[in-house]
Amino acid sequence: MKIVLVSFEAITALDVVGPYEVLSRVPGAEVVFAGPHAGPVRTDNRVLGMQVDVALADVPHADVLLVPGGFGVDALMADPEGLADLRRLDRGAAFTTSVCTGALVLGAAGLLRGLEATTHWAYLEQLADFGATPVSRRVVRQGRVITAAVVSAGIDMALALAAELSSEDVARSIQLAIEYDPEPPFAEGHPRSASPERVARVRAASAARRAARAAQNQACK
Amino acid sequence: MKIVLVSFEAITALDVVGPYEVLSRVPGAEVVFAGPHAGPVRTDNRVLGMQVDVALADVPHADVLLVPGGFGVDALMADPEGLADLRRLDRGAAFTTSVCTGALVLGAAGLLRGLEATTHWAYLEQLADFGATPVSRRVVRQGRVITAAVVSAGIDMALALAAELSSEDVARSIQLAIEYDPEPPFAEGHPRSASPERVARVRAASAARRAARAAQNQACK
């Protein structure tokens, strides 16, 4: 069972590492980090270095395809060859999934047309640009296409997916093995429970970081 | 504010990436991945490649020191120079912290003597070997020494730490930014809520994986 985790420059690390920690524990799973190019990348804040082991073009097949988010999705969405590879892998996959703004990449590849989907709450409306119906839920499943909201939602999605790929018994044991028994210190993990001022501030900060990163990339060209 | 995340061969990725995703968002934080040796490492299942950017010996100071877990702690606990570096960095640190079996490394370095501490539930009793009092809680704080239980507990700890390093307001915004609003699919994220059979099975599987990894490392010498 081949699980392809898409990885790229300016990825949000936890978007992919949360599901990785779950899915790599599924018996029989062969997990590979694949991206537009093989080689080292740095995450969205340029601090953590991660390795992309194989180019998407060299991946013949995926049983599970997972696209995480991060500022790097902008480049991925503007990469016709990368999007074509994702479409090719999607055709053979039992599950095509995304975490956070990875949903925008699936959308740009045309894989969310006519489906309900979710993404980072600050980018939710953008899903409509790709013919999808934005839904404000932590995990949205439409047949074999599953989208998860921000960052930590990828862990929830991966556990549900592990139950499908193997068994609920296995998924329960994985949840225990990683002691996923969260106790968030604050009650503001979602816009619905945070003050409008905080939501506006976090939204603005995210947009500013994204713009700064884009400007920096432009300057480096 | 220098935040040193310790990284090493056979690390558990989520132990360090969870806190990283939180702490790297604290204003003014400078996060660095440091380990016994600079260079590439592979995580506990040898799949994900991560980069260690600097050797611990070359890190002059840490305001926050964080030691994650994984099978690789066995090698770290047997590395007198690495442990000496951790003791040196601890002396100048405002906070010394661990996630999962990273607590065993702090223990081996003599940094938990006389303190209450926690770690992965399957390794909890081992803390007593280092003069610590094992406590079955998700996060245990003893002054400036904070230990977190398994994997995902590192996110909870890091959010609490972000509040101390900056402000509760900042920590609340970070929690919203990563949408840490977990909905675990099952109620068995902790031994207290799982069946004794499942606990025994997961404990045995963890011990078997650890032994296999140790045998493999021995064979590679």
Interface residues (C-beta under 8 A of the other chain):
Chain A: T12 A13 L14 V17 G18 Y20 E21 S24 V31 V32 F33 P40 N45 V47 L48 G49 M50 Q51 D53 H120 W121 R138 V139 A149 V150 V151 S152 A153 I155 D156 L159 A160 A163 E168 A171 R172 S173 Q175 L176 A177 I178 E179 Y180 D181 P182 E183 P184 P185 F186 E188 G189 H190 P191 S193 A194 R198 V199 R201 V202 A205 S206
Chain B: T12 A13 L14 V17 G18 Y20 E21 S24 V31 V32 F33 P40 N45 V47 L48 G49 M50 Q51 D53 H120 W121 R138 V139 A149 V150 V151 S152 A153 I155 D156 L159 A160 A163 E168 A171 R172 S173 Q175 L176 A177 I178 E179 Y180 D181 P182 E183 P184 P185 F186 E188 G189 H190 P191 S193 A194 R198 V199 R201 V202 A205 S206
